[in-house]
Amino acid sequence: MAICKWAGYPDLFIRFTCNPKWPEVARFGKCRQLSAEDRLDILTRIFKIKLDQLLKDLRDNKVFGEVKAVELPDNLVDPQYYAAVTNLMIHGPSRKSSPCMQNSKCTKHFPKKFVDSTTVDDEGYPIYKRRDNGKSTKRAGSDLDNRYVVPHNRFLLLKYGAHINVEWCNQSRSIKYLFKYVNNKGHDRVTAAFSQSGNTDDSRIIDEINMYCDCRYISPCEAAWRIFNFPIHHREPSVERLSFHLEGNQNVIFSNDDRIDAVVNRPTVKESMFLKWFEANKEFPKERELTYAKFPLKFVWNQQSKKWKKRQTSAFSIGRIFFVPPGSGEQYYLRLLLNVIKGPTSYEDLRKINGHDYNTFRDACYALGLLDDDREYVDAIVEAKFNLADDDLKNLFLQKIEHFLKGYGRSFLDFPTMPMPVYNEEEVDQNNRLICDEMRYNRRALAVEH
């Protein structure tokens, strides 16, 4: 998402599938009387070469034009293109035993509908032009028309001779889906069953449940890919994760047998990435027009020396400040300020807005107008506070709010700038579990027993 914030959402979603019938693979296997399954290492290396060339074409050549239609080409006008589409870019026919079938329906939503023009639906997904022009092809005994054609690019299909699905996209869900597919999908899994030979005379009880194991499955192609140390995924430009912390709350790593005073007095305690950003702003005053997230565009973090150094080449990284939920208090407001304020040299600079020093990061955010969504409600509460003359009524109001906050696991203690409700001796905080447990005792029964 950091790359999307910098460059915008992706325009195309491209899926490149290896083709074991490539001429290079066939020539290699023919002279050695081998099939593609016999030398998956060669198949893997050929796919890597073609993948690198595909990325080069996408960068250097103007491969894509306007989105026109997803239809079968004319066999008489362009027979080579027609053969490639019918062999590589047709989905189906889908039968009950097909992998894409679930509850008697295709999970890829084939066949599509006939459409006279390319449009975009209400959710941002493209609906490609698929005319009912009578064109069809026969596959596995079924006639398949334009509704079964997978979106593709003619140039890439003819050059690489493989299934290359090209989808138009321009929404945040696309990049989220890609990230989940690459990082959160997990490894391939297989359920392995262990059985005992029928020839043995062992009559011990067999636990059939424990004989099934959920295992990670590594296919031969994936094994060859990892043996060659090919990258599993790649993103460009690189993303620098930027850490930050409240004053005096930086992480400190130490062993169990280290003395606390020795740990506190270490020079590395004050050498966090965030604190060194303050020092870099002092050292390079001309570069103080950068926010914390944009700082890696011109500077690189050296982990060994614990310093920000100015970049000497045209390479750069995109900064990403890690997420903090709104309920984190001052840390959340500090993150809001880091996205706006440029070139601070201390925590005090972050809290100084228009020459005025504020006590908390929340007040600084309020002064900058970063809390506009809550301002009218905050102002309304402040106005009501002055209109209420009875202090007891105000305290009762605070007690009610505290009651609701504790229902969500929070308290006024999480908001240092807010007043605390006061409880008299006759009043009891009904949400205090310790007090409630004490009051649940049967005092009469205890008096009789003791």
C-alpha positions as CSV (number, residue, x, y, z in Angstrom):
1,M,0.0,0.0,0.0
2,A,3.0,2.3,0.5
3,I,3.9,1.9,-3.2
4,C,0.3,2.6,-4.2
5,K,0.3,5.8,-2.1
6,W,3.4,6.9,-3.9
7,A,2.7,5.7,-7.5
8,G,-1.1,5.2,-7.5
9,Y,-3.1,2.1,-7.7
10,P,-2.1,-0.6,-10.3
11,D,-3.5,-0.4,-13.8
12,L,-3.0,-4.0,-14.8
13,F,-3.1,-7.4,-13.1
14,I,-1.0,-9.9,-15.1
15,R,-0.7,-13.6,-14.4
16,F,2.0,-15.6,-16.4
17,T,1.7,-19.4,-16.4
18,C,4.4,-21.7,-17.4
19,N,3.8,-23.8,-20.6
20,P,5.5,-27.3,-20.6
21,K,4.9,-27.5,-24.3
22,W,7.3,-24.7,-25.2
23,P,9.4,-25.5,-28.3
24,E,12.6,-25.1,-26.2
25,V,11.4,-27.7,-23.7
26,A,10.2,-30.0,-26.5
27,R,13.6,-29.9,-28.4
28,F,15.5,-30.6,-25.2
29,G,13.4,-33.6,-24.3
30,K,13.1,-35.0,-27.8
31,C,16.9,-35.5,-28.4
32,R,17.2,-37.2,-25.0
33,Q,13.9,-39.1,-25.1
34,L,12.6,-37.3,-22.1
35,S,9.3,-35.5,-21.3
36,A,8.9,-32.1,-19.5
37,E,8.1,-33.9,-16.3
38,D,11.5,-35.6,-16.3
39,R,13.5,-32.4,-16.2
40,L,11.5,-29.8,-14.2
41,D,14.8,-28.0,-13.4
42,I,15.2,-27.1,-17.1
43,L,11.5,-26.1,-17.3
44,T,12.0,-23.9,-14.3
45,R,15.1,-22.2,-15.7
46,I,13.3,-21.5,-19.1
47,F,10.3,-20.0,-17.3
48,K,12.6,-17.7,-15.3
49,I,14.3,-16.5,-18.5
50,K,10.9,-15.8,-20.1
51,L,9.7,-14.1,-16.9
52,D,12.7,-11.8,-16.9
53,Q,12.1,-10.9,-20.6
54,L,8.4,-10.3,-19.9
55,L,9.3,-7.8,-17.2
56,K,11.8,-6.1,-19.5
57,D,9.0,-5.8,-22.2
58,L,6.6,-4.3,-19.7
59,R,9.2,-1.7,-18.6
60,D,10.8,-0.8,-22.0
61,N,8.2,-1.4,-24.6
62,K,4.8,0.1,-25.1
63,V,3.0,-3.2,-24.9
64,F,-0.5,-2.2,-23.9
65,G,-3.0,0.1,-25.6
66,E,-6.7,0.6,-25.1
67,V,-9.0,-2.1,-23.8
68,K,-11.0,-3.2,-26.8
69,A,-12.7,-6.6,-26.6
70,V,-12.2,-10.2,-25.3
71,E,-13.3,-12.2,-28.3
72,L,-12.2,-15.0,-30.6
73,P,-10.2,-13.7,-33.5
74,D,-11.0,-14.4,-37.1
75,N,-9.3,-17.7,-38.2
76,L,-9.1,-16.6,-41.8
77,V,-7.6,-13.2,-41.1
78,D,-5.1,-14.1,-38.3
79,P,-4.8,-17.9,-38.0
80,Q,-1.8,-17.8,-35.7
81,Y,-3.5,-15.6,-33.2
82,Y,-6.7,-17.8,-33.4
83,A,-4.7,-20.9,-32.7
84,A,-3.0,-19.3,-29.7
85,V,-6.3,-18.1,-28.2
86,T,-8.1,-21.4,-28.7
87,N,-5.2,-23.4,-27.2
88,L,-4.2,-21.2,-24.3
89,M,-6.8,-18.6,-23.5
90,I,-10.1,-20.5,-23.3
91,H,-11.6,-21.4,-20.0
92,G,-13.5,-24.6,-20.0
93,P,-15.5,-26.5,-20.7
94,S,-16.3,-26.6,-16.9
95,R,-17.7,-29.9,-15.7
96,K,-18.5,-31.2,-12.2
97,S,-15.0,-32.7,-11.8
98,S,-13.3,-29.4,-12.9
99,P,-11.1,-27.7,-10.2
100,C,-13.0,-24.4,-10.7
101,M,-16.4,-26.0,-10.0
102,Q,-18.0,-25.5,-6.6
103,N,-21.7,-26.2,-5.8
104,S,-22.2,-26.8,-9.5
105,K,-21.0,-23.3,-10.4
106,C,-17.8,-22.0,-11.8
107,T,-15.9,-20.0,-9.3
108,K,-14.3,-17.9,-12.1
109,H,-17.9,-16.9,-13.2
110,F,-17.6,-18.5,-16.7
111,P,-19.4,-18.3,-19.0
112,K,-19.5,-14.5,-19.0
113,K,-22.4,-12.5,-20.5
114,F,-22.6,-11.2,-24.0
115,V,-21.9,-7.4,-23.9
116,D,-21.8,-5.0,-26.9
117,S,-19.2,-2.6,-25.4
118,T,-16.6,-2.5,-22.6
119,T,-17.9,-0.8,-19.4
120,V,-17.1,-0.7,-15.7
121,D,-19.6,-1.9,-13.1
122,D,-20.6,-0.1,-9.9
123,E,-17.8,-1.9,-7.9
124,G,-15.1,-0.8,-10.3
125,Y,-14.6,-4.1,-12.1
126,P,-14.4,-4.1,-15.9
127,I,-17.0,-5.8,-18.1
128,Y,-15.3,-6.6,-21.3
129,K,-16.8,-6.4,-24.8
130,R,-18.0,-9.9,-25.8
131,R,-20.4,-9.9,-28.8
132,D,-22.7,-12.7,-29.8
133,N,-21.2,-12.8,-33.4
134,G,-21.6,-16.5,-33.9
135,K,-17.8,-17.3,-33.5
136,S,-17.0,-20.5,-31.6
137,T,-14.4,-23.2,-31.2
138,K,-14.7,-26.8,-30.3
139,R,-12.9,-28.1,-27.2
140,A,-13.4,-31.4,-25.5
141,G,-16.5,-32.0,-27.5
142,S,-18.1,-28.7,-26.5
143,D,-18.7,-25.5,-28.6
144,L,-17.2,-22.5,-26.7
145,D,-17.9,-18.9,-27.8
146,N,-16.7,-15.5,-26.8
147,R,-18.1,-15.9,-23.3
148,Y,-15.3,-18.4,-22.5
149,V,-12.3,-16.3,-23.7
150,V,-9.9,-15.2,-20.9
151,P,-8.7,-11.5,-21.1
152,H,-5.2,-11.3,-22.6
153,N,-2.8,-9.2,-24.7
154,R,-2.2,-10.2,-28.3
155,F,1.5,-9.2,-28.4
156,L,2.4,-11.1,-25.2
157,L,0.3,-14.2,-26.1
158,L,2.0,-14.6,-29.5
159,K,5.6,-13.8,-28.2
160,Y,5.6,-16.1,-25.2
161,G,3.1,-18.8,-26.2
162,A,1.7,-19.3,-22.7
163,H,-1.4,-18.5,-20.7
164,I,-1.0,-14.8,-19.8
165,N,-4.1,-13.4,-18.2
166,V,-4.2,-9.6,-18.3
167,E,-6.9,-7.8,-16.3
168,W,-7.6,-4.1,-16.1
169,C,-7.8,-2.8,-12.6
170,N,-7.7,0.5,-10.7
171,Q,-8.7,0.0,-7.1
172,S,-7.3,-0.7,-3.7
173,R,-8.8,-4.2,-3.5
174,S,-6.6,-5.3,-6.3
175,I,-3.3,-4.6,-4.6
176,K,-4.7,-6.0,-1.3
177,Y,-5.7,-9.2,-3.1
178,L,-2.2,-9.5,-4.6
179,F,-0.5,-8.9,-1.3
180,K,-2.7,-11.5,0.4
181,Y,-2.1,-14.0,-2.4
182,V,1.7,-13.6,-2.2
183,N,2.2,-13.2,1.5
184,N,-0.8,-14.6,3.4
185,K,-1.9,-17.4,1.2
186,G,0.5,-19.7,2.9
187,H,2.2,-22.8,1.5
188,D,0.5,-25.6,-0.4
189,R,-0.9,-28.1,1.9
190,V,-1.6,-31.9,1.6
191,T,-3.3,-34.3,3.9
192,A,-1.2,-37.5,4.1
193,A,-2.6,-40.8,5.3
194,F,-0.5,-43.5,6.9
195,S,-1.7,-47.1,6.5
196,Q,-0.4,-50.3,7.9
197,S,0.4,-53.3,5.7
198,G,-2.2,-56.0,5.6
199,N,0.4,-58.8,5.8
200,T,1.5,-57.9,9.4
201,D,0.2,-59.9,12.3
202,D,0.4,-56.9,14.7
203,S,-3.0,-56.7,16.3
204,R,-2.4,-53.4,18.1
205,I,-5.2,-50.8,18.1
206,I,-4.8,-48.3,15.3
207,D,-5.8,-44.8,15.9
208,E,-7.0,-43.8,12.4
209,I,-7.4,-40.1,13.4
210,N,-3.8,-39.7,14.4
211,M,-2.7,-41.4,11.2
212,Y,-3.6,-38.4,9.1
213,C,-1.1,-35.5,9.1
214,D,-1.6,-32.0,7.7
215,C,1.7,-31.4,5.9
216,R,3.3,-28.7,3.8
217,Y,3.5,-29.8,0.2
218,I,6.4,-28.6,-2.1
219,S,6.0,-29.5,-5.7
220,P,9.0,-30.4,-7.8
221,C,8.8,-27.1,-9.7
222,E,8.8,-25.1,-6.5
223,A,11.6,-27.2,-5.1
224,A,13.7,-26.5,-8.3
225,W,12.8,-22.8,-8.1
226,R,14.0,-22.6,-4.5
227,I,17.2,-24.6,-5.2
228,F,18.1,-22.1,-7.9
229,N,17.5,-19.4,-5.3
230,F,15.1,-17.5,-7.6
231,P,13.1,-14.8,-5.9
232,I,9.7,-15.8,-4.7
233,H,8.3,-12.3,-5.0
234,H,9.7,-8.9,-6.0
235,R,8.6,-5.3,-5.6
236,E,10.1,-2.1,-6.9
237,P,10.9,0.4,-5.5
238,S,11.9,-1.0,-2.1
239,V,9.9,0.1,1.0
240,E,11.6,1.2,4.2
241,R,9.7,0.5,7.3
242,L,10.0,3.6,9.6
243,S,9.6,3.0,13.3
244,F,8.7,5.8,15.8
245,H,8.0,6.0,19.5
246,L,7.1,8.4,22.2
247,E,9.8,10.2,24.2
248,G,11.7,7.6,26.3
249,N,9.7,4.7,24.9
250,Q,12.2,3.3,22.4
251,N,12.8,-0.4,22.3
252,V,15.9,-1.7,24.2
253,I,17.3,-5.2,23.7
254,F,19.2,-6.8,26.6
255,S,19.9,-10.2,28.0
256,N,18.5,-11.7,31.3
257,D,21.8,-11.4,33.0
258,D,22.5,-7.8,32.0
259,R,22.6,-5.2,34.8
260,I,19.9,-2.6,34.4
261,D,22.2,0.4,35.0
262,A,24.6,-0.9,32.4
263,V,21.7,-1.3,29.9
264,V,20.4,2.2,30.5
265,N,23.8,3.8,30.1
266,R,24.5,2.2,26.8
267,P,25.1,4.7,24.0
268,T,22.8,2.6,21.7
269,V,19.8,3.4,23.8
270,K,19.6,6.9,22.1
271,E,20.3,5.6,18.6
272,S,16.9,4.6,17.3
273,M,15.9,5.3,13.7
274,F,13.4,7.9,14.9
275,L,15.8,9.8,17.1
276,K,18.5,9.8,14.5
277,W,16.0,11.4,12.1
278,F,16.0,14.4,14.4
279,E,19.8,14.5,14.3
280,A,19.8,14.2,10.5
281,N,17.5,17.2,10.3
282,K,20.0,19.2,12.4
283,E,22.9,18.0,10.2
284,F,21.3,18.7,6.8
285,P,19.2,21.8,7.2
286,K,18.6,22.1,3.4
287,E,16.7,18.8,3.5
288,R,14.3,19.8,6.2
289,E,11.5,20.0,3.6
290,L,10.9,16.3,3.9
291,T,8.4,14.5,6.1
292,Y,9.4,11.4,7.9
293,A,7.7,9.2,5.3
294,K,9.5,10.9,2.4
295,F,12.9,11.0,4.1
296,P,14.1,7.6,2.5
297,L,13.7,9.2,-0.9
298,K,17.0,11.1,-0.3
299,F,18.5,9.3,2.7
300,V,19.4,5.7,3.5
301,W,19.4,4.2,7.0
302,N,22.7,2.5,7.9
303,Q,22.0,-0.3,10.4
304,Q,25.6,-0.7,11.4
305,S,26.5,2.9,12.1
306,K,22.9,3.7,13.2
307,K,22.8,6.9,11.1
308,W,20.9,8.4,8.2
309,K,23.3,8.9,5.3
310,K,22.6,11.0,2.2
311,R,22.1,8.9,-1.0
312,Q,25.0,9.0,-3.5
313,T,23.1,7.3,-6.4
314,S,19.7,7.7,-8.0
315,A,18.3,4.8,-6.1
316,F,15.6,5.5,-3.5
317,S,13.1,3.9,-1.2
318,I,9.6,4.6,-0.1
319,G,9.0,5.2,3.5
320,R,6.2,3.5,5.4
321,I,5.3,4.5,8.9
322,F,3.8,1.5,10.7
323,F,0.1,1.6,11.5
324,V,-1.2,2.6,15.0
325,P,-4.8,2.2,15.9
326,P,-6.7,5.3,17.0
327,G,-7.1,4.0,20.5
328,S,-3.4,4.1,21.1
329,G,-3.6,7.6,22.5
330,E,-0.6,9.9,22.1
331,Q,1.2,7.5,19.8
332,Y,-1.6,7.7,17.3
333,Y,-1.5,11.5,17.4
334,L,2.3,11.5,17.0
335,R,1.8,9.4,13.8
336,L,-0.6,12.0,12.5
337,L,1.9,14.7,13.0
338,L,4.7,12.8,11.3
339,N,2.7,12.7,8.1
340,V,2.4,16.5,8.1
341,I,5.3,18.2,9.9
342,K,8.6,18.6,8.0
343,G,12.1,18.7,9.4
344,P,11.6,18.7,13.2
345,T,14.7,18.3,15.3
346,S,13.0,17.3,18.6
347,Y,9.7,16.2,20.1
348,E,9.2,19.8,21.1
349,D,9.3,20.9,17.4
350,L,6.5,18.4,16.7
351,R,4.3,19.9,19.4
352,K,5.1,23.5,18.3
353,I,2.3,24.8,15.9
354,N,2.4,28.3,14.6
355,G,4.9,29.4,17.3
356,H,2.8,28.0,20.1
357,D,4.0,25.1,22.3
358,Y,1.4,22.5,23.1
359,N,1.6,20.0,26.0
360,T,0.4,17.0,24.1
361,F,0.5,15.7,20.5
362,R,-3.3,15.5,20.6
363,D,-3.5,19.3,21.2
364,A,-1.0,19.9,18.4
365,C,-3.2,17.8,16.0
366,Y,-6.2,19.8,17.1
367,A,-4.4,23.1,16.3
368,L,-3.5,21.8,12.9
369,G,-7.0,20.8,12.1
370,L,-6.2,17.1,11.8
371,L,-9.1,16.3,14.1
372,D,-11.8,18.2,12.2
373,D,-14.1,15.2,12.2
374,D,-14.3,15.4,16.0
375,R,-14.0,19.1,16.5
376,E,-17.7,19.9,16.5
377,Y,-18.3,17.2,19.1
378,V,-15.5,18.3,21.3
379,D,-16.6,21.9,21.1
380,A,-20.1,20.9,22.0
381,I,-18.9,19.1,25.1
382,V,-16.8,22.0,26.1
383,E,-19.8,24.4,25.7
384,A,-22.1,22.1,27.7
385,K,-19.5,22.0,30.5
386,F,-19.7,25.7,31.0
387,N,-23.5,25.6,30.9
388,L,-23.8,23.0,33.7
389,A,-23.7,24.7,37.0
390,D,-24.1,21.7,39.3
391,D,-20.7,20.0,39.9
392,D,-22.5,16.8,41.0
393,L,-24.3,16.6,37.7
394,K,-21.0,17.0,35.9
395,N,-19.4,14.2,38.0
396,L,-22.4,12.0,37.4
397,F,-21.9,12.6,33.6
398,L,-18.3,11.5,33.9
399,Q,-19.2,8.4,35.8
400,K,-21.6,7.4,33.1
401,I,-19.0,7.9,30.4
402,E,-16.5,5.9,32.5
403,H,-19.1,3.1,32.7
404,F,-19.4,2.9,28.9
405,L,-15.6,3.2,28.4
406,K,-14.9,0.2,30.7
407,G,-17.5,-1.8,28.8
408,Y,-15.0,-1.5,25.9
409,G,-11.9,-2.2,27.9
410,R,-10.9,1.5,28.2
411,S,-10.9,4.2,30.9
412,F,-10.4,7.9,31.4
413,L,-6.9,6.9,32.5
414,D,-6.2,6.4,28.8
415,F,-6.9,10.0,28.1
416,P,-4.6,12.1,30.4
417,T,-6.2,15.5,29.4
418,M,-9.7,14.4,30.5
419,P,-11.0,14.8,34.1
420,M,-11.6,11.7,36.2
421,P,-14.9,10.9,37.9
422,V,-14.9,11.1,41.7
423,Y,-16.6,8.5,43.8
424,N,-17.8,9.2,47.3
425,E,-17.8,6.7,50.1
426,E,-21.5,5.9,49.5
427,E,-20.8,5.5,45.8
428,V,-19.2,2.4,44.3
429,D,-17.7,2.0,40.9
430,Q,-20.0,-0.7,39.6
431,N,-17.5,-1.6,36.8
432,N,-14.7,-2.3,39.2
433,R,-14.6,-6.1,39.2
434,L,-12.6,-6.4,42.4
435,I,-15.2,-4.3,44.3
436,C,-18.1,-6.1,42.7
437,D,-16.6,-9.5,43.7
438,E,-16.3,-8.3,47.3
439,M,-19.9,-7.2,47.4
440,R,-21.2,-10.5,46.1
441,Y,-20.4,-12.3,49.4
442,N,-23.4,-13.4,51.4
443,R,-22.7,-11.4,54.6
444,R,-25.5,-13.0,56.6
445,A,-24.3,-16.5,55.8
446,L,-20.7,-15.5,56.6
447,A,-21.8,-14.0,59.9
448,V,-23.6,-17.2,60.9
449,E,-20.7,-19.4,59.8
450,H,-18.0,-17.4,61.6
